[in-house]
Structure formats: C-alpha cells, structure tokens
Amino acid sequence: MFRDADKNNDGFVERTEFGSLMQGYFNSKHMRQSKDELNRLFDKCDFNSDGKISFDEFDIFVRMVFESEYIPALEEEMGKRGFMESIEHHQK
C-alpha cells in the first residue's frame, strides 16, 4: 500500500499522495475522504512534522489504529459469538 501511494518513488508519501494511501482505511469505516479529515490524519502520521510520511511513521500509525480501533471491535465481535470465553478458558 505504501509503495503504491508513493507515486514519485522517493520513499515518502507527501500530502498530495496521502489520499490513495488512506483509501482502504476510509473504506473500512464506510467513510468518504474529506480534505479536512485527510489533512488531520496526515498531520497525525507525520510524527516529525517534516511534511512527508516515511514508512516507519506509517507503520506506527497503522499499529496505533489497529490497537485502538480494530482490536476492541474484534474482541467485541468475538465476545458476541462466544469465542472470548473459550480463549480465556485456554489461557488458564
């Protein structure tokens, strides 16, 4: 995904390339990509504020999103289906 978004192959995703990188994220949340939302997420990903996103910065962002959004949703769905009790039983 990162490589595909890096249209000029410089190893970074600039603000103009960022929309294609985040398309999957917005699709998974059934959201349209607004310019304001893209700018806000870009600024969150650009940890060192150099105006571009390295792969390391993107990797950190993806891990943060996964841990804060997807894991709780996955655990909730597993709980609804009765899987969490089975996992907790096996961990003892």
N, C-alpha and C positions, 0 to 999 in steps of 0.2 A: 504494500500500500504506500509506504513512504517513498520508495523508489519511483513508483508510478506518478506520485504527486510532484516529485522533484523534476519538473519539466526541463529545466536547463542543466540537469545533471551536475550540479555543483556541491551536492551532499547536504543541502539545506532546503527547507521549504519556506519560501517567502510568503508574505501576506497574500499576494496575488494567487499563489498556488494552493493556499490553505483550504479553500472550499472543497477541492477534489479529495484532499486527504481526509476531511471530516465528513464526507458524504455518507459513509457507512454508519457513523455514529448517529447522525441525524435520522437516517432511515430506520435504525433500530429503535429510536424513540418516537417514530412516526411524527417527526417534526420537519418543518421547512427550514431551510438555512437562511436566516435573515442576516443582513450585513452586520447589524449590531451584535448579534449572537456570535457570528464568526470572529469579529474583532475582539470580543470579550474572551472567547476561547483561545484565540491566538495569543493574546496577552498573558493568559494563564499558562500556556505551553512554553512561552518564551521566557524561561526562568532567569536567564542572564540579561534580558532586555536588549539584545543586540539587533532586533528587527528581523530575525530569522530563526527557524526551529531546526535544531540538529536532531539526528536520530535518537541520541541519548535523551534529549528533552522530550521528544515524542514518546519514547519508551516509558519514561517516568510518568507522563500524563496518562498514558493508557493504563498503566498499573494502578494509578490513583482512581481512575474512573471505574476500573474493574472491581477494585476493593470496595469502593464506596457505593456503587450503583448495582453492579451485576451480581456480586456475591450475595448481598442481602435479598435480592429478588429471587435468586436461585434457591437460597435456603428457605425462603417463604414458600415457594412452589413445592419444594421437596417436603416441607412440613405438611402442606395440604394433602400431599399424596402418601404421607405416612413413612417416607424414607428417612426422615431425621431420627425417629425413634430407633430404627434399625441401625443407623450409623452410631448413635450414642451407645447402644447396647454392645456393639462390636468393639468400641473403644475402651470399655471397662475391663 
